[in-house]
Amino acid sequence: MLAEAEQRSFCPHCNAVFRAAYARCPLDGTKLADLAADPLVGTTLDERYEIEECIGEGGMGRVYRAKHPRMSRYYAVKVLFGDHAGDKRMRSRFAREAEGVCRLSHPNVISVTDFGETAEGLLYLVMDLAPGRDLAQLVKEEGTVDAHRTMGIMLQLAKGLAHAHDRGLVHRDFKGENVIMVREDD
């Protein structure tokens, strides 16, 4: 699970999580509270994504495993940190990311299926949930990966990145933790 290294807070009104020291939420002015547990876990985001657990976080936000109640399908939902929620530039960047990645359709790239804003102002991006572990975990658990397997992984990574680059997109946070290893039948 995630290491909570620094003091965190959240907005009791919109449920945004903050990493920086804010006194009030920039979205609605609500006084922030200390974060004891993730405020989104156990809630339904935008009336269609039941948030079950936080599965990771990056520079812009947290990623949750969520279930769509009517489709019985699981998704990864990225929610923008509250730190960025009141920053028009960061909101615009997040929206551009959503618009850009939704154009990608490739076996080596996670598909984006939805983008939205809750009534309280939280921005979110919905992606297919890939069943697997990340590349960093694989290397940590298995140690050195043989050359043949390494070349196969590198080829798939290069194909996915080339697909994105051909469409004018650059991955700004490419690292082992952001590479999900999914075993194919073949």
C-alpha positions as CSV (number, residue, x, y, z in Angstrom):
1,M,0.0,0.0,0.0
2,L,1.0,3.6,0.0
3,A,3.5,5.2,2.4
4,E,2.1,8.3,3.9
5,A,5.4,10.1,4.4
6,E,4.3,13.7,4.8
7,Q,1.4,15.2,6.7
8,R,-1.8,15.1,4.6
9,S,-5.2,16.7,4.8
10,F,-8.5,16.5,3.1
11,C,-11.6,18.6,2.4
12,P,-14.6,17.2,4.2
13,H,-16.9,18.7,1.5
14,C,-15.4,17.6,-1.8
15,N,-13.1,14.8,-0.4
16,A,-10.0,16.2,-2.2
17,V,-6.7,15.0,-0.7
18,F,-4.0,17.6,-0.1
19,R,-0.2,17.0,0.2
20,A,0.8,20.6,0.8
21,A,-0.1,22.8,3.8
22,Y,-3.4,24.4,2.9
23,A,-5.8,25.8,5.5
24,R,-8.8,25.8,3.2
25,C,-9.9,24.0,0.1
26,P,-9.3,26.2,-3.0
27,L,-12.5,24.7,-4.6
28,D,-15.0,25.6,-1.9
29,G,-13.3,27.3,0.9
30,T,-14.0,24.5,3.4
31,K,-11.5,24.2,6.3
32,L,-9.3,21.2,5.8
33,A,-9.1,18.3,8.2
34,D,-6.2,15.9,9.0
35,L,-6.2,12.8,6.8
36,A,-6.7,9.7,8.9
37,A,-8.1,7.5,6.1
38,D,-8.7,8.1,2.4
39,P,-11.9,10.1,2.1
40,L,-12.9,8.6,-1.3
41,V,-12.6,5.0,-0.3
42,G,-16.2,3.7,0.3
43,T,-17.8,6.5,-1.7
44,T,-19.4,6.6,-5.1
45,L,-17.7,9.1,-7.4
46,D,-20.0,11.0,-9.7
47,E,-22.8,8.6,-9.1
48,R,-21.1,5.8,-11.2
49,Y,-17.8,4.7,-9.8
50,E,-17.7,2.9,-6.4
51,I,-14.3,3.6,-5.0
52,E,-12.9,0.5,-3.3
53,E,-9.3,1.2,-2.5
54,C,-6.4,3.5,-3.3
55,I,-3.9,1.6,-5.5
56,G,-1.3,4.2,-6.2
57,E,-0.4,7.9,-6.6
58,G,1.7,10.1,-8.8
59,G,2.6,13.7,-9.1
60,M,-0.9,14.9,-10.1
61,G,-3.2,12.6,-8.1
62,R,-4.2,9.3,-6.6
63,V,-5.4,6.2,-8.5
64,Y,-8.2,4.1,-7.1
65,R,-9.7,0.7,-8.0
66,A,-13.4,1.3,-8.6
67,K,-16.4,-0.7,-9.7
68,H,-19.1,0.5,-12.1
69,P,-22.3,-0.7,-10.3
70,R,-24.4,-1.2,-13.5
71,M,-21.6,-2.8,-15.6
72,S,-20.0,-5.0,-13.0
73,R,-16.6,-3.9,-14.3
74,Y,-13.6,-2.6,-12.5
75,Y,-11.7,0.5,-13.5
76,A,-8.7,2.6,-12.4
77,V,-9.8,6.1,-11.5
78,K,-7.2,8.9,-11.2
79,V,-8.4,11.8,-9.1
80,L,-6.5,15.1,-9.2
81,F,-4.9,16.1,-5.9
82,G,-6.6,19.0,-4.0
83,D,-3.3,20.9,-4.3
84,H,-3.9,21.2,-8.0
85,A,-7.7,21.5,-7.9
86,G,-7.7,25.3,-7.5
87,D,-4.9,25.8,-10.0
88,K,-6.4,26.6,-13.5
89,R,-3.1,25.6,-15.2
90,M,-3.0,22.2,-13.5
91,R,-6.7,21.6,-14.1
92,S,-6.2,22.4,-17.8
93,R,-3.1,20.1,-17.9
94,F,-5.1,17.3,-16.4
95,A,-8.0,17.9,-18.9
96,R,-5.4,17.9,-21.8
97,E,-4.0,14.7,-20.5
98,A,-7.4,13.1,-20.6
99,E,-8.2,14.4,-24.0
100,G,-4.9,13.2,-25.4
101,V,-4.8,9.7,-23.9
102,C,-8.3,8.9,-24.9
103,R,-7.1,8.9,-28.5
104,L,-4.8,6.0,-27.8
105,S,-5.8,2.5,-28.8
106,H,-3.0,0.0,-28.5
107,P,-2.4,-3.4,-26.8
108,N,0.5,-1.9,-24.9
109,V,-1.3,1.2,-23.6
110,I,-4.1,1.4,-21.0
111,S,-7.3,2.7,-22.5
112,V,-9.0,5.7,-21.1
113,T,-12.8,5.4,-20.9
114,D,-14.1,8.5,-19.2
115,F,-13.2,11.9,-17.9
116,G,-15.3,14.1,-15.7
117,E,-15.8,16.5,-12.9
118,T,-17.9,15.9,-9.8
119,A,-20.5,18.4,-8.6
120,E,-18.0,19.4,-5.9
121,G,-15.2,20.1,-8.5
122,L,-13.0,17.0,-8.3
123,L,-11.5,16.1,-11.7
124,Y,-11.1,12.5,-12.5
125,L,-9.8,10.2,-15.3
126,V,-11.1,6.7,-15.8
127,M,-8.9,3.9,-17.3
128,D,-9.2,0.2,-17.8
129,L,-7.9,-1.6,-14.8
130,A,-5.0,-3.9,-15.8
131,P,-4.8,-7.1,-13.7
132,G,-1.1,-7.4,-12.9
133,R,1.8,-6.1,-10.9
134,D,4.1,-3.2,-11.9
135,L,7.5,-3.7,-13.5
136,A,9.2,-2.3,-10.3
137,Q,7.5,-5.0,-8.2
138,L,8.5,-7.7,-10.7
139,V,12.2,-6.7,-10.6
140,K,12.1,-6.4,-6.8
141,E,10.4,-9.8,-6.3
142,E,12.3,-11.7,-9.1
143,G,15.6,-10.0,-9.2
144,T,17.5,-10.0,-12.4
145,V,15.3,-10.6,-15.5
146,D,16.9,-12.7,-18.2
147,A,17.9,-11.0,-21.5
148,H,15.2,-12.7,-23.6
149,R,12.4,-11.6,-21.3
150,T,13.9,-8.1,-20.9
151,M,14.0,-7.7,-24.7
152,G,10.4,-8.8,-25.0
153,I,9.3,-6.3,-22.3
154,M,11.4,-3.5,-23.8
155,L,9.9,-4.2,-27.3
156,Q,6.4,-3.9,-25.9
157,L,7.2,-0.7,-24.0
158,A,8.7,0.8,-27.1
159,K,5.7,-0.1,-29.2
160,G,3.3,1.5,-26.7
161,L,5.5,4.7,-26.4
162,A,5.8,4.9,-30.2
163,H,2.1,4.8,-30.5
164,A,1.7,7.7,-28.1
165,H,4.5,9.7,-29.7
166,D,3.0,9.2,-33.1
167,R,-0.1,11.0,-31.7
168,G,1.9,13.8,-30.2
169,L,1.9,12.6,-26.6
170,V,4.8,12.3,-24.3
171,H,4.6,10.2,-21.0
172,R,5.8,12.6,-18.3
173,D,6.2,10.0,-15.6
174,F,7.6,6.9,-17.3
175,K,9.0,4.5,-14.6
176,G,8.7,0.9,-13.5
177,E,5.9,1.7,-11.1
178,N,3.8,3.0,-14.0
179,V,4.3,-0.1,-16.2
180,I,1.7,-2.8,-15.5
181,M,2.8,-6.3,-16.4
182,V,-0.2,-8.3,-17.7
183,R,0.3,-12.0,-18.6
184,E,-1.2,-12.9,-22.0
185,D,-2.4,-16.5,-22.8
186,D,0.0,-16.7,-25.7
